Structures are given as C-alpha cells and as structure tokens.
C-alpha cells in the first residue's frame, strides 16, 4: 500500500485513485495538497466531503458543454461524496458579470422560476438524483438582510475585486460597472459559507468567484474549500466554446438522431478532447482506443462509440442504436423510418412544379435560389437519385426528396 503522511491521516491507494479521478480533464485543482488532506480525512473517518456546483438558471436548457462539470460531479459522487446541486435563484437576480464587458440585465423572478423548473430535471440525466442534495441560494440570500449584506461586503476589498479581468478591463475602458455587480462574487462565495463546502466546481471563467468562496470561508472561521475548474468545451466547430448563440452546440434534449449525427460531425482531433471531458470510460480504455486508431483502426469507429455513449446517456441504449442505424441508412442513401410528409399543389393550370420552388415550399431550402444552388452542388436527391438539372419540373405524384445527408421529405404533388 502506498502511504504518506497527510496531517494525521494516510494517503492510501483509494485516496490516490480519488485524486486521479479529480484531476482527470481538469484545468486546475487549487490547492492540490489541501484536497489530498480532505480526501485522506474522509477516507479515514468515513465522512463524505461536501462538493458544490452552483448554476444560475439564466436559460431553460442545458447543452452538453454544461455537462463537463456535471460529469465531474458524478464521478466524485460515485466515490461516495455528497454532491450539492445549487440553483442560484438569488444570484441570478444580480446577474453574473464573469467574462462580460457590459452589465447583464438581471432576469425577473418569473423568468428565473420558469428556467429553474427544467434545470435539475436535465441535470439529473448526469447526476444520481438519489444521492444529490438540491439547494436554492435564496434560502440564505433572502434572509441575509441589509445588515448581513453590509457585514459580508466588509470582508472583501475593492482592490481585490478590481483584480478581476472583466472589471479591470471595463474600468480601464470607461465602461460602466454597477455596484450591484460586486455583490455577485460575494454572494457566490457566501454560498460556500452557508453550505460548508469542501470543494467547489466551475468552469475556468469562474475561478475568481470560486476563490472568493475560499476567502470568505476563512473570514467566517471555516476550513476553506478547494476549487476545481474544468475547461470550457469547444463546440462542433472545434474553435469557439460551445454556445447556443454560436450555433455550435448539442442540446441534451435534442432528438437522438440529431444528437448522434452532430457528434459524428466533429473533427478527429476534437473527438479525443470530448472523450476526456464527456465520456465515462476509464482513461485506460480511452488510451487503448486511441492507440488502436494510431495503429490503423478507422477513427470513425471511435467517434461512433462516443456518439452512442452520449446519445444513450440522454436518451437510451435503444435510441442510440436506432440513431446509429438511421445514420447508416442516410449515409448509404437510404431513407429514415420517419420523415415529414408534405402535400403541394401543381402550378397554374396543372403545370408541373419546378424543383427549386418545390424545395422551398417543402421547407428543404430557404428560397428557390438556394434550392437551385443545392442542385448545382449535387446535394439533392429524388427517390435516391442525384439530381443535376435545376430546370427539372415534377408532375403529379409522390417523391422522396433528400437535401444533404439529413433533410428528407415525402412530397406529394397534385
């Protein structure tokens, strides 16, 4: 057994294993020596550590980029520690300024409550609900009161607050900073005091806020939490962080076929980063798979396995299998089992319908012009045959029309 002194507790093999799980894919673990001590104490006493993740319900849906930290929570949860899923219904009223160069308008209470209703349901697709403590920071935020807020504000300096990159840059450029924005990192830090957390997780953009939690716990006489930051997941483009505004995301509530196909669309290089941050396979298993690909195995095999794992997590194994078969059918020019059916009238006087107009009317192209461009590019099939004549006109009948690999419609003209 590998043993070393850690305060009065020993660093056993199980502690080393827990440390390896903690470090997998993470950006920083601060401070690592304190986390080892906490793990050793928990192992010796049988008292689980309290691990906190706070999410502000600023939008109703979660994409798989958000699940990077949720995955880490699940890994630590599986080691026997207490996971606290904190819904920031109070802090959302303030608005997190992290990474922003303007003041973010706070949401209304009604918007927050509507978003919060779906947050935990979606997070439960990753976390084990039976082993998760759900909390709302309005529990202590609403009762803190003016006196408590003043006492809290007295425990942190303006100089330290201005060390934040976003505040520093905005102040330097003359961009307004509202006083209430200083309250956000203070309240997020106070969450750690209220919950007596041992470890707080967040994205790399949350590092400052997480460190405020350590500072405030010490101010209130508690043992400071450790912090673990996870990288921000690159989206489908492999460049920008996953974001709905950049349309490079996979929503965890998307249809299985769409989710599966989107995972397969990422680059081979990005695939391995997604394996590290999103897969529940062991690092040894991932390393073995990567070695097989390096030795000549088709990287698509690894990508299909990742797509099936992610799709199964948010839907089911059966749905993932069906999505794989659907993708195979599409790749071979086959037709999915379920496609939209569209009825279109013939032209004036019963004239045949031009294909460009048909694509627009069937919702397969934004305009007739775009439809013609798709035809020129060889991206349009009718009854599995590639169409190259953009002057083609279709008379009465039923046609299976395909645009690209993923758009299908059964179109009845008549």
ZIRANOR-V429173 format. One record per pair of residues at least 6 apart in sequence whose C-alpha atoms are under 8 Angstrom apart, sorted by sequence separation. I is the first residue (numbers start at 1). GAP is how many residues later the second one is. If there is no record, write none. Layout:
# ZIRANOR-V429173
I_GAP / I_GAP
This chain:
# ZIRANOR-V429173
4_6 / 5_6 / 23_6 / 42_6 / 77_6 / 97_6 / 161_6 / 162_6 / 170_6 / 171_6 / 217_6 / 218_6 / 234_6 / 235_6 / 236_6 / 240_6 / 242_6 / 243_6 / 293_6 / 311_6 / 312_6 / 328_6 / 329_6 / 330_6 / 346_6 / 347_6 / 359_6 / 360_6 / 365_6 / 374_6 / 380_6 / 381_6 / 402_6 / 3_7 / 4_7 / 42_7 / 76_7 / 97_7 / 170_7 / 217_7 / 234_7 / 235_7 / 242_7 / 276_7 / 312_7 / 329_7 / 346_7 / 360_7 / 364_7 / 379_7 / 380_7 / 401_7 / 402_7 / 3_8 / 4_8 / 96_8 / 192_8 / 202_8 / 217_8 / 233_8 / 234_8 / 235_8 / 251_8 / 311_8 / 312_8 / 359_8 / 360_8 / 378_8 / 379_8 / 380_8 / 400_8 / 401_8 / 2_9 / 3_9 / 95_9 / 201_9 / 215_9 / 232_9 / 233_9 / 250_9 / 293_9 / 308_9 / 311_9 / 359_9 / 378_9 / 400_9 / 401_9 / 2_10 / 3_10 / 39_10 / 73_10 / 95_10 / 167_10 / 200_10 / 214_10 / 232_10 / 276_10 / 326_10 / 357_10 / 358_10 / 378_10 / 400_10 / 401_10 / 1_11 / 2_11 / 38_11 / 95_11 / 213_11 / 214_11 / 237_11 / 275_11 / 309_11 / 326_11 / 356_11 / 357_11 / 360_11 / 399_11 / 400_11 / 1_12 / 94_12 / 95_12 / 213_12 / 214_12 / 236_12 / 250_12 / 308_12 / 356_12 / 359_12 / 375_12 / 376_12 / 398_12 / 399_12 / 93_13 / 235_13 / 236_13 / 289_13 / 307_13 / 308_13 / 356_13 / 375_13 / 376_13 / 398_13 / 399_13 / 92_14 / 93_14 / 235_14 / 344_14 / 356_14 / 357_14 / 375_14 / 376_14 / 398_14 / 92_15 / 93_15 / 356_15 / 375_15 / 397_15 / 398_15 / 93_16 / 211_16 / 308_16 / 355_16 / 356_16 / 383_16 / 384_16 / 396_16 / 397_16 / 19_17 / 210_17 / 344_17 / 355_17 / 382_17 / 383_17 / 384_17 / 396_17 / 397_17 / 272_18 / 344_18 / 372_18 / 382_18 / 383_18 / 384_18 / 395_18 / 396_18 / 382_19 / 394_19 / 395_19 / 19_20 / 53_20 / 92_20 / 189_20 / 193_20 / 207_20 / 304_20 / 342_20 / 381_20 / 382_20 / 15_21 / 18_21 / 161_21 / 188_21 / 189_21 / 192_21 / 196_21 / 380_21 / 381_21 / 51_22 / 188_22 / 189_22 / 191_22 / 192_22 / 207_22 / 380_22 / 381_22 / 89_23 / 185_23 / 186_23 / 189_23 / 190_23 / 193_23 / 206_23 / 379_23 / 380_23 / 15_24 / 89_24 / 185_24 / 188_24 / 189_24 / 193_24 / 379_24 / 380_24 / 11_25 / 15_25 / 188_25 / 189_25 / 192_25 / 198_25 / 200_25 / 204_25 / 379_25 / 11_26 / 186_26 / 189_26 / 190_26 / 196_26 / 198_26 / 199_26 / 200_26 / 201_26 / 202_26 / 203_26 / 204_26 / 236_26 / 89_27 / 185_27 / 186_27 / 189_27 / 190_27 / 193_27 / 198_27 / 199_27 / 200_27 / 201_27 / 202_27 / 203_27 / 204_27 / 236_27 / 279_27 / 9_28 / 12_28 / 15_28 / 189_28 / 197_28 / 198_28 / 199_28 / 200_28 / 201_28 / 202_28 / 203_28 / 204_28 / 238_28 / 11_29 / 14_29 / 87_29 / 193_29 / 199_29 / 201_29 / 203_29 / 236_29 / 237_29 / 238_29 / 374_29 / 6_30 / 7_30 / 10_30 / 51_30 / 53_30 / 55_30 / 57_30 / 153_30 / 156_30 / 236_30 / 279_30 / 6_31 / 9_31 / 50_31 / 51_31 / 52_31 / 53_31 / 54_31 / 55_31 / 56_31 / 57_31 / 268_31 / 275_31 / 279_31 / 9_32 / 48_32 / 49_32 / 50_32 / 51_32 / 52_32 / 53_32 / 54_32 / 55_32 / 56_32 / 57_32 / 238_32 / 271_32 / 278_32 / 48_33 / 49_33 / 50_33 / 51_33 / 52_33 / 53_33 / 54_33 / 55_33 / 56_33 / 153_33 / 192_33 / 6_34 / 10_34 / 48_34 / 50_34 / 52_34 / 54_34 / 58_34 / 152_34 / 356_34 / 9_35 / 56_35 / 57_35 / 268_35 / 355_35 / 56_36 / 264_36 / 355_36 / 354_37 / 355_37 / 354_38 / 355_38 / 264_39 / 354_39 / 355_39 / 364_39 / 263_40 / 264_40 / 353_40 / 354_40 / 233_41 / 352_41 / 353_41 / 352_42 / 353_42 / 263_43 / 264_43 / 352_43 / 364_43 / 164_44 / 233_44 / 263_44 / 351_44 / 352_44 / 364_44 / 364_45 / 90_46 / 91_46 / 141_46 / 261_46 / 85_47 / 87_47 / 89_47 / 90_47 / 260_47 / 362_47 / 83_48 / 84_48 / 85_48 / 86_48 / 87_48 / 88_48 / 89_48 / 90_48 / 259_48 / 260_48 / 58_49 / 82_49 / 83_49 / 84_49 / 85_49 / 86_49 / 87_49 / 88_49 / 89_49 / 346_49 / 362_49 / 22_50 / 77_50 / 82_50 / 83_50 / 84_50 / 85_50 / 86_50 / 87_50 / 88_50 / 260_50 / 334_50 / 346_50 / 77_51 / 82_51 / 84_51 / 86_51 / 90_51 / 260_51 / 333_51 / 74_52 / 90_52 / 259_52 / 70_53 / 74_53 / 21_54 / 22_54 / 58_54 / 60_54 / 61_54 / 73_54 / 74_54 / 77_54 / 137_54 / 140_54 / 21_55 / 57_55 / 60_55 / 71_55 / 256_55 / 59_56 / 60_56 / 67_56 / 70_56 / 71_56 / 58_57 / 61_57 / 62_57 / 70_57 / 18_58 / 57_58 / 60_58 / 61_58 / 57_59 / 60_59 / 67_59 / 256_59 / 62_60 / 260_60 / 353_60 / 18_61 / 61_61 / 62_61 / 155_61 / 253_61 / 57_62 / 252_62 / 256_63 / 257_63 / 260_63 / 155_64 / 256_64 / 260_64 / 101_65 / 257_65 / 99_66 / 100_66 / 101_66 / 257_66 / 261_66 / 99_67 / 256_67 / 257_67 / 342_67 / 344_67 / 346_67 / 98_68 / 101_68 / 102_68 / 340_68 / 341_68 / 342_68 / 343_68 / 344_68 / 345_68 / 346_68 / 97_69 / 101_69 / 257_69 / 339_69 / 340_69 / 341_69 / 342_69 / 343_69 / 344_69 / 345_69 / 257_70 / 339_70 / 340_70 / 341_70 / 342_70 / 343_70 / 344_70 / 339_71 / 341_71 / 343_71 / 102_73 / 103_73 / 335_73 / 101_74 / 102_74 / 103_74 / 331_74 / 102_75 / 103_75 / 330_75 / 330_76 / 103_78 / 97_84 / 96_85 / 94_86 / 95_86 / 94_87 / 97_87 / 96_88 / 94_89 / 95_89 / 96_89 / 94_90 / 91_93 / 91_96 / 91_97 / 99_106 / 98_107 / 98_108 / 73_128 / 122_130 / 122_131 / 69_132 / 69_133 / 69_134 / 52_140 / 52_145 / 50_146 / 51_146 / 52_146 / 50_147 / 51_147 / 52_147 / 53_147 / 54_147 / 49_148 / 50_148 / 51_148 / 52_148 / 53_148 / 54_148 / 49_149 / 50_149 / 51_149 / 52_149 / 53_149 / 49_150 / 51_150 / 38_160 / 69_161 / 68_162 / 68_163 / 68_164 / 68_165 / 65_167 / 65_168 / 65_169 / 65_170 / 27_177 / 65_177 / 65_178 / 65_184 / 64_185 / 63_186 / 64_186 / 63_187 / 64_187 / 126_187 / 63_188 / 64_188 / 125_188 / 62_189 / 63_189 / 125_189 / 61_190 / 62_190 / 35_191 / 61_191 / 34_192 / 61_192 / 32_194 / 31_195 / 30_196 / 31_196 / 29_197 / 30_197 / 29_198 / 30_198 / 28_199 / 29_199 / 28_200 / 29_200 / 27_201 / 28_201 / 26_202 / 27_202 / 28_202 / 26_203 / 27_203 / 26_204 / 27_204 / 25_205 / 26_205 / 25_206 / 71_206 / 71_207 / 68_209 / 71_209 / 68_210 / 67_211 / 25_251 / 24_252 / 25_252
